[in-house]
Amino acid sequence: MTNPVLPPRFHAFTATQALGAFNDNVFRTLLQLFVIGVLIDVDSAEALSKATFVFTIPFVLFGPWSGYLSDRFAKHNLMRVIKIFEILIMLLGALAFYIGHLNLLLVILFLMATQSAFFSPAKQGIIPEMCKAESITHANGWVEMTTFVFIILGIVTAGGLMTLHDNQGMLAASYCVAFAVAGSTCAFFIPKMPAAGSKTAFPWNPLVGIAKDLKFLKAQQGLWLAGLANSYFWMIGMLYSTNVLIYGDTLLGLGPEDNIKLAVLPAFMAIGIGTGSMLASRLSAQKVEIGLVPLGGFGIAAGSVGLFFSTGSYLATSICLIFTGVAAGLYIVPLFSYLQFRADEQEKGRVLATVGILNGLFLVLGSIIFYLLSVELSLKANTVFLVIGLATVVEVIYICTVIPEYFLRMCNWLITHTFYNISVRGDHNVPFRGPALIVPNHVTFIDAFLISSTVQRLIRYIMLKDYYDVPIIRSLFGIMDVIPIAPSEGRESVVQTLITARQKLLDGHVVCIFAEGALTRDGQIQEFRTGLETIMEDVDCPIVPACIHDVWGSIFSWQHGKAIWKWPKKIPYPVTITFGEAMPPTATANEVEQAVRGIAADFESSAS
């Protein structure tokens, strides 16, 4: 498999985003430490709750405007203008620290959030414009990793600056001006990309615009659910970053003299998120692997429960935060990639801005929840983490229930990455969009799972009805939208199944038929049947021949006359899958068979 390549000067964009995240976290952490350690006459939990609430409002209020601008104008120009405003805001921020008035600091926080609200859809929307489809997940993983590394640096830097300048906020905040200048400079090196050129009218009334945008996104179930899951992440991220400081102050006994140790607590989670983001990129290969989302969600829940019990140890708390962060990286990167990949080119800015509105609504909800839990109910910080963990379990179950493909992809990923080590060749021959018929050889009972783990798309498989009707796994095949075929019920039944498969192609889906009609009993490719020719009648889409290598002898093959009931030779079992060059829709079954045999022969000769 070829490594995904980032476009030229992509790192200028990465640096712009990373420096922005760095500066935001320096300033926000300075504010939090200022509230906890300097404004001793202010209730810290209530003040941080207000700050969180203020920071969330712009993401809701200005979402329609930011989405319009991102779809109407060139995103690189928008980012340059927005970064210049960051310099002005940081100058005002240093002044606000000098005055030392909490409400004025909250105004600056509001301006920072407004700048971020306008920057976000342009930042997320330019990635799929700059990158090839197979590089989107890798690009997101790289951006998220560098972003969270700089978040860590920002948090630690804030603690160091407050210590260096003896808790004098103005001196510490003055550095933010220089950081903003550096980020603005990098923005001018971002490659120029053409404007999407949307012709929609400007949404002058943001409230009406919000309602229209939410209705627009809700009509697209996959994007809507991904947006909700993405927003849930930002909500609990906000709860984590706020609650962990209260946790350190009240349960770990970290006072003003422990500024760095206190500031580093959120950084531990950021370390994990950066690691998890790159791990998600690696584990997804060149796909948008939404199966990692529920896996990451369960990891977040486990880490949150761990924090409930780690109150007596700074080390244990740090480990739990890092673990939770890794899980969060696995959770969020596929969601970002899914939103960017699935959104229509002309509506990408609107989709991402509407997700930003959802993020803002969830952040507002999160600030209210934090206020209720920490202030009104006076729950201890570790109990708040326990609530987050239990809520995350419910959220993941909800995702898998509403769109079972998330659960299916998770199970498929676990099977194929635990018991098998899969190498892929020629995966670029499977189109990212539009219909295609995949025709592989058939060696094991789990060939469908092996192929699905290598392809971005949800594949509709044709399967013998006898297997489809097995009670325990029929619901799983239903999720996979399997097409059952029953030769024993006569030719008319078979033809109707093939017509159903043809309609799936006409609807734009990818269909897979095992043209041999049964598992090989001797490890050799059998004669291909002509059903694929019936499917392709009057269908204009490619036929992709494929070959699954080296699985003869695995426990799910018929070697020695039995399947399953034999010991695996090796775990993980090495498997290679090759997708050949696309063939025309008029190709005969014999021609496709010869193509698959040719792929197998080429592989054997290269391996010898």
Secondary structure by P-SEA (a helix, b strand, c coil): ccccccccaaaaaaaaaaaaaaaaaaaaaaaaaaaaccccccaaaaaaaaaaaaaaaaaaaaaaaaaaaaacccaaaaaaaaaaaaaaaaaaaaaaaaaccaaaaaaaaaaaaaaaaaaaaaaaaaccccccccaaaaaaaaaaaaaaaaaaaaaaaaaaaaaaacccccccaaaaaaaaaaaaaaaaaccccccccccccccccaaaaaaaaaaaaaacaaaaaaaaaaaaaaaaaaaaaaaaaaaaaccccccccaaaaaaaaaaaaaaaaaaaaaaaaaaacccccccaaaaaaaaaaaaaaaaacccccaaaaaaaaaaaaaaaaaccaaaaaaaaaacccccaaaaaaaaaaaaaaaaaaaaaaaaaacccccccaaaaaaaaaaaaaaaaaaaaaacaaaaaaaaaaaaaaaacccccccccccccccbbbbbbbbcccaaaaaaaaacccbbbbbbccccccccccaaaaaaabbbbbbccccaaaaaaaaaaaaaaaaabbbbbbccccccccccccccccaaaaaaacccbbbbbbbbbccccccccccccccccccccccccbbbbbbbcccccccccaaaaaaaaaaaaaaaaaaac
